[in-house]
Amino acid sequence: MITLVNKPAKTQGNQTLVLVFESVRSMAVYNGLMSKAVVLFLVLVSTLGAEVFPMTLREAVATALKQNPELTLARLDEEKARLGVRLARDPFTPRIVVGSGLAYSNGFPMSIEGSAPSVVQANATQFLFNRPQSYAVAQARENARGAEFGAAAKREEIAYRTASLYLDAERAARIDALARKDAESLEKVLETVQAQVREGRALPLNERQSAFNLARARQVAESLEDDQATAETALAVALGFAAQDRVRAVEQERIAPALAKSEEEVISGALAANKDLRRVESQIAAKGLEMRGARAARLPRVDLVAQYAMMAKFNHYEDFFRKFQRNNGQLGVSFQLPVLPSSGVGAQMAQTQTDIDRLRVELTVTRNRIASDIQQSFREVKKASTGAEVARLDLEVAREQLSVTLAQMQEGRATLRQVEEARVVENDKWIAFYDAQYNVEKARWNLLRLSGDLVSSIDTLAGTP
C-alpha cells in the first residue's frame, strides 16, 4: 500500500495526486466487492433449481427406461421404421387427385397437360402387380423388425449402464462416509498425541506425523466427496434429468443377483435371444429382400388407371367432333413389360450381395464376441466372489482386533490412541469389503446383461429401502 501525506508546504498538484490515489484505491475496493458479489450470484443461480432425487436401484432403472435420451432416440427410430412400412405400401392403395382444367378454346380444342379442357377432372392410380415394390414393402417390414431389436438392445444397454452408475454412486457415498470416520478417529489421535507432547511423553515428530495422517485423511474424504458428486450427476444425466441435478443412492439391504444357469446354458440362451444377433440377422434378411426386388425389375408391371372429366360446352367440341358428351370416364389397367432392363440392376445386386457378405461376417464376429464375453464374465464373477470372501475374513479379523483393544483399554492396558488407530484399520477393512461387494454385484449384473436377464432380475428387487 502506498501512503501519501499532504504537507502544508506542498503545492496544489500534490493534493490532486493524493485525491487521485484515493479514488483509485476506492475503485479497486469497490471492484473487488462487486466481483465477489457477481461470483456469489453466479453460484446461487447455478444451484437454483438443482434437485437431489433419492432412489433405489429398481427405481433408477425404471426411470431410465422411461426417459433416457438415448432410449428415446431409439424408440423414435423404431417408430420411423414402422412408418416406413406404410410409406412403402402407399402405391398399392388408390390415389385420387381431383382438380380442374377449365380453359377457353379458340379453334380446335387442344389438350392441357395431356387432358382436354374440363370443368372438373379426377384421376386415380394404384399398383396392381409390382413385384419390386412388393419386395420393398417386405424389406420395410424387416427393417421395422430390426429397429425393434435395436431398441430392445438399447433398452438393455441403458439398464446396465444405469445399474453400473448407481453402484458407482452408492460405493462413493459409502466410502466417503467411512473416510470421514477415519478423519474423525485420526483427529482424536492427534489430540491425544498433542497432549502427550505437552506432558513430555511423546516427541514432536509424533505430533507432526499424526497431523500429516489427519490432513491426508481429510484430503481423501474431500476427493471421495467429489467422486460422489460426479457419480450422482452422471446418474442423473443417464436418467434424463438436468446436469445440475443429482440422483442419490438409497441405502438398502440388497443381495447380489443369483446365477441359476451354468456357463453353457447362458451361452446357448444368449446366442438364441441376443438382440444384437437378431438385429444383424434382420439386416441380412432385409438385404436379401432388396436383392430379390432388384431381380424382379425384369417382371411386368400392372397398374390400375381411372379418370373422369366433365367438359364445358363453350369449347366448341360439337364443331369438330360428330358427338359431344359432357361426362366422360375411363377405367382400365396399364401394362408395362421391361424389354431391356437397366445395366445398373446387376451392379445394384452385386452391391447388395457385398453388404450381405459383410453382415454375415459381422454376425460371426458377434457370436464369437458374445461367447467370449460370457466366458470372461463368469471368470470375473468367480474372481470377485473369491476376493469378497477374503475381504470378509479380513474385516472380521479387524473387528475382533478392535474388540480386543477396547477390552484392553477398559483394563488399562491400552490407550485411546491405540483404540482410534484400530478403528482406522477397521474402517479401511470396511472400505475393502464394500469394494469387494461392489465388484461382485457389478460382475453379476454384467453377466445378466450378456444373458439377457438383466431387466427382469432388476424388476425382482425390492423397490423400498
C-alpha positions in Angstrom: 0.0 0.0 0.0 1.3 3.5 -0.9 0.5 6.2 1.7 0.8 9.9 0.7 0.9 12.6 3.4 -0.4 16.0 2.4 2.0 18.6 4.0 1.1 22.3 4.1 4.3 23.2 2.2 3.3 21.2 -0.8 1.6 22.7 -3.8 -2.0 22.1 -5.1 -0.6 19.5 -7.6 0.4 17.2 -4.7 -3.1 17.5 -3.2 -4.6 16.5 -6.6 -2.2 13.5 -6.7 -3.4 12.4 -3.3 -7.1 12.6 -4.4 -6.3 10.5 -7.5 -4.6 7.8 -5.5 -7.5 7.7 -3.0 -10.0 7.4 -5.9 -8.1 4.6 -7.5 -7.9 2.7 -4.2 -11.7 3.2 -3.6 -12.4 1.9 -7.1 -10.3 -1.1 -6.5 -12.1 -1.9 -3.3 -15.4 -1.4 -5.0 -14.5 -3.6 -7.9 -13.3 -6.3 -5.6 -16.6 -6.3 -3.7 -18.5 -6.3 -7.0 -16.5 -9.3 -8.3 -17.3 -11.2 -5.1 -20.9 -10.3 -5.4 -21.0 -11.4 -9.1 -19.3 -14.7 -8.2 -21.8 -15.3 -5.4 -24.7 -14.5 -7.6 -23.5 -16.9 -10.3 -23.1 -19.7 -7.8 -26.6 -19.1 -6.4 -28.0 -19.0 -10.0 -26.2 -22.3 -10.9 -27.6 -24.0 -7.8 -31.1 -22.6 -8.2 -33.4 -25.3 -9.4 -30.9 -28.1 -8.7 -32.6 -31.1 -7.0 -31.4 -34.3 -5.4 -33.5 -37.4 -6.2 -33.1 -40.3 -3.7 -33.8 -43.6 -5.5 -33.4 -47.3 -5.1 -31.7 -49.3 -7.8 -35.0 -50.5 -9.2 -36.5 -47.0 -9.2 -33.4 -45.6 -11.0 -33.5 -48.3 -13.7 -37.3 -47.8 -14.2 -36.8 -44.1 -14.5 -34.0 -44.5 -17.1 -36.1 -46.9 -19.2 -38.8 -44.2 -19.3 -36.9 -41.0 -20.0 -33.3 -41.8 -21.0 -32.5 -39.6 -24.1 -30.7 -42.3 -26.0 -33.5 -44.8 -25.5 -36.0 -42.1 -26.6 -34.0 -41.7 -29.8 -34.0 -45.5 -30.3 -37.8 -45.5 -29.9 -38.1 -42.7 -32.4 -36.0 -44.7 -34.9 -38.3 -47.7 -34.3 -41.4 -45.5 -34.9 -39.8 -44.1 -38.1 -39.2 -47.7 -39.4 -42.8 -48.6 -38.7 -44.0 -45.6 -40.6 -41.7 -46.7 -43.5 -43.9 -49.8 -43.9 -46.9 -47.5 -44.5 -44.9 -45.4 -46.9 -43.8 -48.5 -48.9 -47.4 -49.8 -49.1 -48.8 -46.4 -50.2 -48.6 -47.1 -54.0 -50.8 -50.2 -53.6 -53.7 -48.0 -52.3 -55.8 -45.9 -54.7 -54.5 -42.4 -55.1 -57.2 -40.0 -56.3 -56.5 -36.4 -57.5 -59.3 -34.0 -58.2 -58.8 -30.7 -60.0 -59.9 -28.6 -62.9 -58.5 -27.9 -66.4 -61.1 -25.3 -67.3 -60.0 -23.2 -70.3 -61.5 -21.4 -73.3 -60.7 -22.8 -76.7 -60.4 -20.8 -79.9 -60.3 -23.2 -82.8 -59.5 -26.8 -82.4 -59.8 -27.9 -78.7 -56.2 -28.7 -77.7 -55.1 -30.7 -74.6 -53.7 -29.2 -71.4 -51.1 -31.4 -69.8 -52.4 -34.4 -71.8 -56.0 -33.8 -70.9 -58.8 -32.0 -72.7 -60.1 -28.8 -71.1 -62.6 -29.7 -68.5 -64.6 -28.1 -65.7 -63.8 -31.0 -63.3 -61.4 -33.8 -63.7 -60.3 -36.7 -61.4 -57.5 -39.2 -61.8 -56.9 -42.4 -59.8 -53.9 -44.7 -59.9 -52.9 -47.9 -58.0 -50.3 -50.6 -58.2 -52.0 -54.0 -59.0 -48.9 -56.0 -59.7 -45.5 -54.7 -58.9 -43.0 -57.2 -57.6 -40.1 -54.8 -56.9 -42.5 -52.6 -54.8 -43.9 -55.7 -53.0 -40.3 -56.7 -52.0 -39.8 -53.1 -50.9 -42.8 -53.4 -48.6 -41.4 -56.7 -47.2 -38.0 -55.1 -46.8 -39.6 -52.2 -44.9 -41.3 -54.7 -42.6 -38.0 -56.4 -41.9 -36.3 -53.1 -41.2 -39.1 -52.3 -38.7 -38.4 -55.6 -37.0 -34.7 -54.9 -36.9 -35.4 -51.5 -35.4 -37.4 -53.2 -32.7 -34.4 -55.4 -31.9 -32.2 -52.3 -31.9 -34.5 -50.5 -29.4 -34.6 -53.6 -27.2 -30.8 -53.9 -27.3 -30.5 -50.2 -26.4 -33.0 -50.8 -23.5 -30.8 -53.5 -22.0 -27.7 -51.3 -22.5 -29.3 -48.4 -20.7 -30.5 -50.6 -17.9 -26.9 -52.0 -17.4 -25.4 -48.5 -17.6 -27.8 -47.1 -15.1 -27.2 -50.0 -12.7 -23.4 -49.5 -13.1 -23.7 -45.8 -12.4 -25.9 -46.4 -9.5 -23.4 -48.8 -8.0 -20.7 -46.2 -8.5 -22.7 -43.6 -6.7 -23.6 -46.0 -3.9 -20.0 -47.1 -3.4 -18.7 -43.4 -3.4 -21.2 -42.5 -0.7 -20.4 -45.4 1.5 -16.6 -45.0 1.2 -16.9 -41.2 1.7 -18.7 -41.8 5.0 -16.0 -44.3 6.1 -13.3 -41.9 5.1 -14.8 -39.2 7.2 -14.9 -41.6 10.1 -11.2 -42.2 9.5 -10.6 -38.4 9.7 -12.6 -38.2 13.0 -10.6 -41.0 14.5 -7.3 -39.5 13.4 -8.3 -36.2 14.8 -8.8 -37.8 18.2 -5.4 -39.5 17.8 -3.8 -36.1 17.0 -5.4 -34.6 20.2 -4.0 -37.4 22.3 -0.5 -37.1 20.8 -0.6 -33.3 21.3 -1.4 -33.9 25.0 1.4 -36.4 25.3 3.8 -33.9 23.7 2.8 -31.2 26.1 3.4 -33.6 29.0 6.7 -34.7 27.6 5.6 -38.3 26.9 5.9 -38.1 23.1 8.2 -36.5 20.6 7.1 -33.5 18.4 7.8 -35.8 15.5 4.9 -37.9 16.5 2.6 -34.9 16.5 3.7 -33.9 13.0 3.2 -37.4 11.8 -0.3 -37.5 13.3 -1.1 -34.1 11.8 0.0 -35.4 8.4 -2.1 -38.5 8.7 -5.1 -36.4 9.6 -4.5 -34.0 6.6 -4.2 -36.9 4.3 -7.4 -38.5 5.6 -9.3 -35.2 5.1 -7.9 -34.9 1.6 -9.1 -38.4 0.8 -12.5 -37.6 2.2 -12.8 -34.4 0.1 -11.7 -36.3 -3.0 -14.3 -39.0 -2.4 -16.9 -36.4 -1.9 -16.1 -35.0 -5.3 -16.3 -38.5 -6.8 -19.7 -39.0 -5.2 -20.9 -35.7 -6.7 -19.6 -36.8 -10.1 -21.2 -40.2 -10.0 -24.5 -38.8 -8.8 -24.5 -36.2 -11.6 -23.7 -38.8 -14.2 -26.5 -41.0 -12.9 -28.9 -38.0 -13.1 -28.0 -37.4 -16.7 -28.4 -41.0 -17.6 -31.9 -40.9 -16.0 -32.9 -37.9 -18.2 -32.6 -35.2 -15.5 -30.7 -31.9 -15.9 -26.9 -31.7 -15.5 -27.3 -29.7 -12.2 -29.5 -32.4 -10.6 -28.2 -35.3 -8.7 -29.6 -38.8 -8.0 -28.6 -40.2 -4.6 -28.5 -44.0 -3.9 -30.8 -45.0 -1.1 -29.2 -47.4 1.4 -31.0 -50.7 1.3 -30.3 -54.3 2.0 -29.7 -55.8 -1.4 -28.3 -59.2 -2.2 -26.2 -59.7 -5.3 -28.3 -61.3 -8.1 -28.1 -65.1 -8.2 -26.9 -67.0 -11.2 -29.0 -70.1 -11.6 -27.7 -71.1 -15.0 -24.4 -72.8 -15.9 -22.0 -71.3 -18.4 -23.1 -73.5 -21.2 -26.8 -72.7 -20.6 -26.0 -68.9 -20.6 -24.1 -69.1 -23.8 -26.7 -71.1 -25.5 -29.6 -68.8 -24.3 -27.7 -65.7 -25.2 -26.9 -66.9 -28.8 -30.6 -67.7 -29.2 -32.1 -64.5 -27.8 -29.4 -61.8 -28.1 -30.9 -58.6 -29.6 -27.7 -57.6 -31.4 -27.6 -61.0 -33.2 -31.3 -60.8 -34.0 -30.8 -57.3 -35.4 -27.9 -58.4 -37.7 -30.0 -61.4 -38.9 -32.8 -59.0 -39.6 -30.5 -56.8 -41.7 -29.3 -59.8 -43.7 -33.0 -60.8 -44.4 -33.8 -57.2 -45.4 -30.8 -57.2 -47.8 -32.0 -60.5 -49.3 -35.4 -58.9 -50.0 -33.7 -55.9 -51.5 -31.8 -58.3 -53.9 -35.0 -60.1 -54.8 -36.6 -56.8 -55.5 -33.8 -55.8 -57.9 -34.0 -59.1 -59.6 -37.8 -58.6 -60.0 -37.2 -55.5 -62.1 -37.4 -57.7 -65.2 -41.0 -58.8 -64.4 -44.1 -57.0 -65.9 -45.9 -54.3 -64.0 -49.7 -53.8 -64.0 -51.3 -50.6 -62.7 -54.9 -49.6 -62.3 -55.8 -46.3 -64.0 -59.1 -44.4 -63.9 -60.1 -40.9 -64.9 -63.2 -38.7 -65.1 -63.7 -35.4 -66.8 -66.7 -33.1 -67.2 -66.3 -31.0 -70.3 -67.6 -27.4 -70.9 -69.8 -26.6 -73.8 -68.1 -23.3 -74.7 -65.0 -25.2 -76.0 -67.0 -25.8 -79.3 -66.4 -29.6 -79.4 -69.5 -30.0 -81.5 -67.9 -28.0 -84.2 -65.1 -30.5 -84.6 -66.4 -33.8 -83.4 -69.6 -35.7 -84.5 -70.8 -36.2 -80.9 -70.2 -34.2 -77.7 -70.7 -35.7 -74.2 -70.1 -33.7 -71.0 -69.4 -36.5 -68.6 -66.6 -38.8 -69.6 -64.8 -41.6 -67.8 -62.2 -44.3 -68.2 -61.3 -47.4 -66.2 -58.6 -49.8 -67.1 -55.1 -51.1 -66.5 -51.7 -50.1 -67.6 -49.4 -53.0 -68.6 -45.6 -52.5 -68.8 -43.0 -55.1 -69.7 -39.3 -54.2 -69.3 -37.6 -55.4 -72.5 -34.1 -54.2 -71.8 -33.5 -53.6 -68.1 -31.0 -51.1 -67.0 -27.4 -52.2 -66.6 -27.4 -50.7 -63.1 -29.6 -53.6 -61.9 -26.7 -56.0 -62.0 -24.4 -53.5 -60.2 -27.1 -53.0 -57.5 -27.4 -56.7 -57.0 -23.7 -57.1 -56.7 -23.5 -54.3 -54.2 -26.3 -55.8 -52.1 -24.5 -59.2 -52.1 -21.4 -57.4 -50.8 -23.5 -55.9 -48.0 -24.9 -59.4 -47.2 -21.4 -60.9 -47.1 -20.2 -58.1 -44.7 -23.2 -58.7 -42.4 -22.6 -62.4 -42.3 -19.0 -61.8 -41.2 -20.3 -59.3 -38.6 -22.8 -62.0 -37.4 -20.0 -64.5 -36.9 -17.9 -61.9 -35.1 -20.8 -61.0 -32.8 -21.5 -64.6 -32.0 -17.8 -65.2 -31.0 -17.7 -62.0 -29.1 -20.8 -62.9 -27.1 -19.5 -66.3 -26.2 -16.1 -64.9 -25.3 -17.6 -62.1 -23.1 -19.8 -64.6 -21.2 -16.8 -66.9 -20.5 -14.8 -63.9 -19.3 -17.7 -62.6 -17.2 -18.0 -66.0 -15.5 -14.3 -65.8 -14.6 -14.7 -62.3 -13.3 -17.7 -63.3 -11.1 -15.6 -66.1 -9.7 -12.6 -63.9 -9.1 -14.8 -61.2 -7.5 -16.5 -63.7 -5.2 -13.2 -65.0 -4.0 -12.0 -61.5 -3.3 -15.2 -60.7 -1.4 -14.7 -63.8 0.8 -11.1 -62.8 1.6 -12.2 -59.2 2.3 -15.0 -60.5 4.7 -12.5 -62.6 6.6 -10.0 -59.7 6.8 -12.8 -57.5 8.1 -13.7 -60.0 10.8 -10.1 -60.0 12.0 -10.0 -56.2 12.2 -13.3 -56.1 14.1 -12.1 -58.7 16.5 -8.9 -56.8 17.0 -10.8 -53.6 17.8 -12.9 -55.5 20.3 -9.7 -56.8 22.0 -8.2 -53.3 22.0 -11.4 -51.9 23.6 -11.3 -54.6 26.3 -7.6 -53.8 27.0 -8.4 -50.1 27.3 -11.0 -50.8 29.9 -8.4 -52.8 31.8 -5.9 -50.0 31.5 -3.6 -51.9 29.2 -4.4 -49.9 26.0 -4.6 -46.2 25.3 -7.2 -44.2 23.4 -4.7 -43.6 20.7 -4.4 -47.4 20.1 -8.2 -47.7 20.1 -8.6 -45.0 17.5 -5.9 -46.4 15.3 -7.7 -49.8 15.5 -10.8 -48.0 14.4 -9.0 -46.6 11.4 -7.8 -50.1 10.5 -11.3 -51.4 10.8 -12.7 -48.6 8.6 -10.1 -49.4 5.9 -11.2 -53.1 6.0 -14.8 -51.9 5.7 -13.8 -50.0 2.6 -12.1 -53.0 1.1 -15.1 -55.1 1.9 -17.5 -52.7 0.2 -15.2 -52.6 -2.8 -15.3 -56.4 -3.0 -19.1 -56.5 -2.7 -19.3 -53.8 -5.3 -17.1 -55.8 -7.7 -19.2 -59.0 -7.1 -22.5 -57.2 -7.8 -21.3 -55.4 -10.8 -19.8 -58.6 -12.3 -23.1 -60.4 -11.8 -25.1 -57.6 -13.4 -22.8 -57.6 -16.4 -23.3 -61.4 -16.7 -27.0 -60.9 -16.6 -26.8 -58.3 -19.2 -24.9 -60.7 -21.5 -27.5 -63.4 -20.9 -30.5 -61.0 -21.5 -31.9 -61.4 -17.9 -30.8 -58.0 -16.6 -34.1 -56.1 -16.7 -36.1 -59.0 -15.4 -33.7 -59.5 -12.5 -33.8 -55.8 -11.5 -37.6 -55.9 -11.6 -37.5 -58.6 -8.8 -35.6 -56.3 -6.5 -37.4 -54.7 -3.6 -38.4 -51.2 -4.5 -38.2 -49.8 -1.0 -35.2 -49.4 1.3 
